[in-house]
Amino acid sequence: MARLKILHIIGTLLITQSVAIIRVPLHKTRSLRRLMSDSGMSVEEIRALAKSSGAPDSSPSPTLPVERLTNFMDAQYYGVISVGTPPQEFTVLFDTGSSNLWVPSIHCSFLDLACWIHHRYNSKKSSTYVQNGTEFSIQYGRGSLSGFISGDTVSIAGLSVTGQQFAEAVKQPGITFAVARFDGVLGMAYPSISVAGVVPVFDTAMAAKLLPQNVFSFYISRDPAATVGGELTLGGTDPQYYTGDLHYVNVTRKAYWQIEMNGVAVGNQLTLCKAGCQAIVDTGTSLIVGPREEIRALQKAIGALPLLMGEYFIDCNKIPSLPVISFNIGGKMFNLTGEDYIVKESMMSVSICLSGFLAMDIPPPAGPLWILGDVFIGKYYTVFDRNADRVGFAPAK
């Protein structure tokens, strides 16, 4: 009897451990926009990439917003995963603005610079590899990222997702991904926008009941001296990273993590999104993006001046006197001060203060849309809840 009780306790512990909350450290790097500038790309080349756009070739609906290269050009936070048995490690961008996992392949073209200077997946070295071969292609800027689908075990901080389909990239466009600090992208949006109908990693984990809750959360550190850039929590939330209660709003469209905003106020001088508007909460974008005319009005209201590629700069000495910008989400005001929405960067060895807002028009019927990127998520701990199809925010510590 005692032995049975001990076995029951051990079994309970094993079950508890198998559905524990998973914590994934995030590391911060300079954005692709800055890295490309550092690498000597001309302003014209960068501007052309930023303006060009494309959608996944197998996009389920022409009304879905176009995925622009601008998103990855501003990406800054990445984490580590492994694929295969024994594990092959990759750094990936955990992106709530897409749904596919892709990593560079050992079968990439000899001329593919991005592939050869990053980690590459070798199916021959994995005992859990499952052949598929379905063609895969996503349009990014002026070129397409292409490859084929394979299956294998994907591990994230000890969480093993078996039989996960992903793309082996054999061709990556231009030098964009060559200068990236991450090897690939792990999409965390809804299955409806997944290319080739591949089930996203988080959905596979959900189906296998690997997590205590079908929830994941992001904390992004705003401390430039911090050794860890933030944390992705799988299976729940981590109260050590936020204060007060979480404020939830329902997802309005199960594609990207899309929610409704009731308005945006720039101090007492300007109101945007007056009749309400739609917004995407996107960890793959570092800035806050909005419709062109509204963002131009916002930049003027804060005294920002145009620079390059749609970016605006402001006198660093004016930051303390800048107006508070408030986002009305679900009837609650989420405020950003000048310290929150001004990004301090080094450009050509000169310190410069840039506006954290970027203009980009997404046409109807999907748009117009705002994108709440890391400038917003850095101020507000963000929870993505697939159980209830909602997004939660609380002030980050």
C-alpha positions in Angstrom: 0.0 0.0 0.0 2.8 2.4 0.9 4.5 1.5 -2.3 1.4 2.3 -4.3 1.1 5.6 -2.5 4.7 6.5 -3.4 4.2 5.5 -7.0 1.0 7.7 -7.1 3.0 10.7 -5.7 5.8 10.1 -8.2 3.3 9.9 -11.0 1.6 13.1 -9.8 4.9 14.9 -9.8 5.7 13.8 -13.3 2.4 15.0 -14.6 2.8 18.3 -12.8 6.2 18.7 -14.3 5.0 17.9 -17.8 2.5 20.8 -17.7 4.6 23.3 -15.9 4.9 26.9 -16.9 7.9 27.4 -19.3 10.1 30.5 -19.1 12.1 31.5 -22.2 14.8 34.2 -21.8 14.7 36.9 -24.5 17.8 38.6 -25.8 17.9 42.1 -27.2 19.8 43.1 -30.3 20.0 46.1 -32.6 17.1 46.1 -35.1 17.6 45.1 -38.7 17.0 48.7 -39.7 20.0 49.8 -37.6 22.1 46.8 -38.5 21.5 47.3 -42.2 22.5 50.9 -41.8 25.6 49.9 -39.9 26.5 47.4 -42.7 26.7 50.2 -45.2 23.5 49.8 -47.1 22.5 53.0 -48.9 19.5 55.0 -47.7 17.8 54.2 -51.0 18.2 50.5 -50.6 16.8 50.5 -47.1 14.0 52.8 -48.0 13.0 50.5 -51.0 13.0 47.5 -48.7 10.9 49.2 -46.1 8.3 50.3 -48.7 8.1 47.1 -50.6 5.6 44.5 -49.3 4.2 41.1 -49.8 1.9 38.5 -48.4 2.3 34.8 -47.9 1.7 33.1 -51.3 -0.9 30.8 -49.8 -2.6 33.5 -47.7 -6.1 32.2 -46.9 -7.8 35.5 -47.6 -7.0 38.5 -49.8 -8.5 40.7 -47.1 -5.8 39.9 -44.6 -3.3 42.6 -43.8 -0.1 42.5 -45.8 3.0 41.3 -43.8 5.6 44.0 -44.5 9.3 43.6 -44.2 9.2 46.7 -42.0 8.1 44.4 -39.2 11.2 42.3 -39.2 13.4 45.3 -39.9 12.4 46.7 -36.5 12.5 43.4 -34.6 14.9 43.3 -31.7 14.1 40.5 -29.3 14.9 36.8 -29.9 15.2 33.5 -28.0 16.6 30.1 -28.4 14.9 26.9 -29.5 16.1 23.5 -30.7 14.9 21.3 -33.5 15.6 17.5 -33.8 17.1 14.7 -31.8 19.8 15.4 -30.6 18.9 19.0 -30.5 20.1 21.5 -33.1 19.9 25.1 -31.6 18.5 28.1 -33.3 17.8 31.7 -32.3 14.3 32.8 -33.4 12.1 35.8 -33.3 9.0 34.9 -31.4 6.5 36.7 -33.6 2.8 37.2 -32.8 2.4 38.7 -36.2 2.9 35.4 -38.1 2.1 31.7 -37.6 4.9 29.7 -39.2 8.1 28.4 -37.8 11.0 28.4 -40.3 14.8 28.0 -39.9 17.6 27.9 -42.5 18.2 24.5 -44.1 21.5 22.6 -44.8 20.1 22.3 -48.3 20.2 26.0 -49.0 21.7 27.5 -52.1 25.5 28.1 -52.1 24.7 31.7 -53.0 22.3 32.2 -50.0 24.5 34.4 -47.8 21.9 34.6 -45.0 21.7 30.8 -44.8 25.5 30.2 -44.7 26.2 32.6 -41.8 23.4 31.3 -39.6 22.7 27.9 -38.0 21.3 25.4 -40.5 19.0 22.4 -39.8 20.4 19.1 -40.9 17.6 16.4 -41.1 20.2 13.6 -41.5 21.5 14.4 -38.0 18.1 13.9 -36.4 16.5 10.6 -35.4 13.1 12.2 -35.1 13.0 13.8 -38.5 9.8 13.2 -40.6 10.0 13.9 -44.3 7.2 16.0 -45.9 8.5 18.0 -48.8 5.6 20.3 -49.4 6.8 23.6 -51.0 6.8 26.7 -48.8 7.1 30.3 -49.8 6.6 33.7 -48.1 7.0 37.0 -49.9 9.2 39.4 -48.1 10.0 42.8 -49.7 11.3 42.3 -53.2 12.2 38.6 -52.8 10.6 35.5 -51.4 11.8 33.2 -48.6 11.2 29.7 -50.0 11.9 26.1 -49.0 9.9 23.0 -48.0 8.0 21.6 -45.1 9.6 19.0 -42.7 8.6 17.5 -39.4 10.6 17.0 -36.2 10.7 17.6 -32.4 10.8 21.3 -31.5 12.0 22.1 -28.0 11.5 25.5 -26.2 13.2 25.8 -22.8 12.6 22.1 -22.1 9.1 21.9 -23.6 9.2 19.3 -26.3 6.7 19.5 -29.1 6.9 16.3 -31.1 6.0 15.9 -34.8 6.0 19.6 -35.4 5.9 20.7 -39.0 8.1 23.6 -39.9 9.8 25.1 -43.0 13.4 24.5 -44.0 14.4 27.7 -45.7 16.6 27.2 -48.8 16.4 30.7 -50.2 16.2 34.0 -48.3 15.8 37.4 -50.0 18.7 39.9 -50.3 20.9 40.7 -47.4 18.0 41.4 -45.0 18.2 38.2 -43.1 22.0 38.0 -43.5 22.4 40.9 -41.1 19.8 39.6 -38.7 20.9 38.3 -35.3 18.2 35.6 -35.3 18.3 32.5 -37.5 14.6 32.1 -38.1 11.1 33.0 -37.0 8.6 31.2 -34.7 5.1 32.5 -35.4 2.6 32.7 -32.6 -0.5 34.0 -34.3 -3.7 32.1 -35.2 -3.6 29.0 -37.6 -5.8 30.9 -40.1 -2.8 32.8 -41.5 -0.4 29.9 -41.5 1.3 29.4 -44.9 0.7 25.9 -46.3 -1.8 25.1 -43.6 0.9 24.2 -41.1 -0.3 23.9 -37.5 1.6 26.5 -35.4 3.9 25.3 -32.7 1.7 26.7 -29.9 -1.4 25.0 -31.4 0.4 21.7 -31.5 1.4 22.2 -27.8 -2.3 23.0 -27.0 -3.5 19.8 -28.8 -1.1 17.7 -26.8 -2.1 19.4 -23.5 1.6 20.3 -22.8 0.8 23.5 -20.8 -1.3 24.2 -17.7 -3.1 27.0 -19.6 -3.3 27.8 -23.3 -1.8 31.2 -22.6 1.6 32.8 -23.3 2.9 36.2 -22.1 5.7 38.6 -23.0 7.8 40.8 -20.7 10.2 43.1 -22.5 12.9 44.8 -20.5 13.4 48.5 -21.1 16.7 48.6 -19.2 19.5 48.9 -21.8 22.0 47.5 -19.2 20.0 44.4 -18.4 21.7 41.1 -19.3 18.4 39.5 -20.3 16.1 41.4 -22.7 12.9 40.0 -21.4 11.0 36.8 -21.0 8.4 34.7 -22.9 6.3 32.7 -20.5 4.4 29.7 -22.0 1.4 28.3 -20.1 0.6 31.3 -17.9 1.7 34.6 -16.6 4.6 35.7 -14.3 3.5 38.3 -11.7 7.1 39.2 -10.9 7.1 41.2 -14.2 3.9 43.3 -13.7 1.9 45.3 -11.2 -1.8 45.5 -10.5 -4.5 43.5 -12.4 -4.5 42.4 -16.0 -7.0 44.2 -18.1 -8.4 42.0 -20.9 -10.0 42.8 -24.3 -11.4 40.3 -26.7 -9.8 39.4 -30.0 -11.9 40.8 -32.8 -10.5 38.7 -35.6 -8.7 35.3 -35.1 -5.9 35.8 -37.6 -3.3 38.2 -36.1 -3.9 39.1 -32.4 -6.3 41.8 -33.4 -8.2 44.0 -30.9 -10.3 47.1 -30.9 -9.0 50.5 -29.7 -11.5 53.2 -28.7 -9.2 56.2 -29.3 -5.7 57.6 -29.1 -5.1 61.0 -27.4 -1.9 63.1 -27.7 -2.1 65.2 -24.6 -5.0 67.6 -24.8 -4.1 68.8 -28.3 -5.0 65.9 -30.7 -7.4 62.9 -30.8 -6.8 60.1 -33.2 -8.8 56.9 -33.9 -11.9 59.0 -33.1 -14.6 56.5 -34.1 -12.6 53.5 -32.8 -10.1 51.5 -34.8 -8.6 48.0 -35.0 -5.1 47.2 -33.7 -2.7 44.2 -34.0 -0.6 43.4 -30.9 2.7 42.3 -32.5 5.9 41.2 -30.8 7.7 41.2 -34.2 7.5 45.0 -34.6 9.5 47.2 -32.3 7.6 50.5 -33.0 3.9 51.6 -32.9 2.6 51.7 -36.4 -0.5 53.6 -37.5 -2.3 55.1 -40.6 -0.1 57.6 -42.5 -2.1 60.7 -42.0 -2.8 60.1 -38.3 0.9 59.3 -37.6 2.0 62.5 -39.4 -0.4 64.5 -37.3 1.0 62.8 -34.2 4.6 63.5 -35.2 3.8 67.2 -35.7 2.0 67.4 -32.4 5.1 66.1 -30.5 7.4 68.3 -32.5 9.2 65.4 -34.3 10.9 66.1 -37.6 11.2 63.8 -40.6 14.5 61.9 -41.0 14.8 58.8 -43.3 12.5 55.9 -44.3 9.5 57.4 -42.5 11.4 57.8 -39.3 11.2 61.0 -37.2 13.7 62.5 -34.7 13.3 64.8 -31.8 15.6 66.9 -29.7 16.6 64.6 -26.8 16.4 67.6 -24.4 12.6 67.9 -25.1 11.7 64.4 -23.9 10.7 65.4 -20.3 8.2 68.0 -21.7 6.6 65.8 -24.4 2.9 65.1 -24.1 1.5 61.9 -22.7 0.0 59.7 -25.5 -3.0 57.6 -24.2 -4.5 54.6 -25.8 -8.1 53.8 -24.9 -8.4 50.0 -25.0 -11.6 48.5 -23.6 -12.4 51.7 -21.8 -9.1 51.8 -19.9 -6.4 54.4 -20.7 -2.9 53.1 -21.3 -0.5 56.0 -21.1 3.0 56.4 -22.7 5.2 59.3 -21.6 8.0 60.8 -23.8 10.5 58.5 -22.0 8.3 55.5 -23.2 7.8 56.4 -26.8 11.1 58.0 -27.7 13.7 55.5 -28.8 17.4 56.4 -28.2 19.6 55.1 -30.9 23.2 55.4 -32.1 23.4 56.3 -35.8 26.8 56.6 -37.4 28.4 57.0 -34.0 26.0 59.8 -33.1 23.3 59.5 -30.4 19.9 60.4 -31.7 16.3 60.3 -30.3 13.7 58.8 -32.6 10.0 58.8 -32.4 8.6 55.3 -31.6 5.8 55.8 -34.1 5.9 54.8 -37.8 3.4 55.5 -40.6 2.1 52.6 -42.7 -1.3 52.4 -44.5 -3.0 49.0 -44.6 -5.9 49.4 -47.0 -9.6 48.3 -46.5 -11.2 45.9 -46.0 -8.6 44.6 -43.6 -7.4 48.1 -42.7 -6.9 50.7 -41.6 -5.0 49.1 -38.7 -2.6 50.1 -35.9 0.2 47.9 -34.8 1.2 47.9 -31.1 4.8 46.8 -31.1 7.5 46.6 -28.5 7.3 50.3 -27.6 3.9 49.5 -26.2 4.6 46.0 -25.0 7.7 47.2 -23.2 5.5 49.5 -21.0 2.7 46.9 -20.6 3.2 43.3 -19.8 1.1 41.5 -22.4 -0.8 38.2 -22.2 -2.1 36.3 -25.2 -4.9 34.0 -24.1 -6.0 31.3 -26.6 -8.4 29.8 -24.0 -10.7 32.8 -24.1 -9.3 34.5 -27.3 -8.3 37.7 -25.5 -5.3 39.9 -24.9 -4.4 41.2 -21.4 -2.3 44.2 -20.4 -0.8 45.3 -17.0 1.9 47.9 -16.2 5.3 46.2 -16.5 7.8 46.4 -13.6 
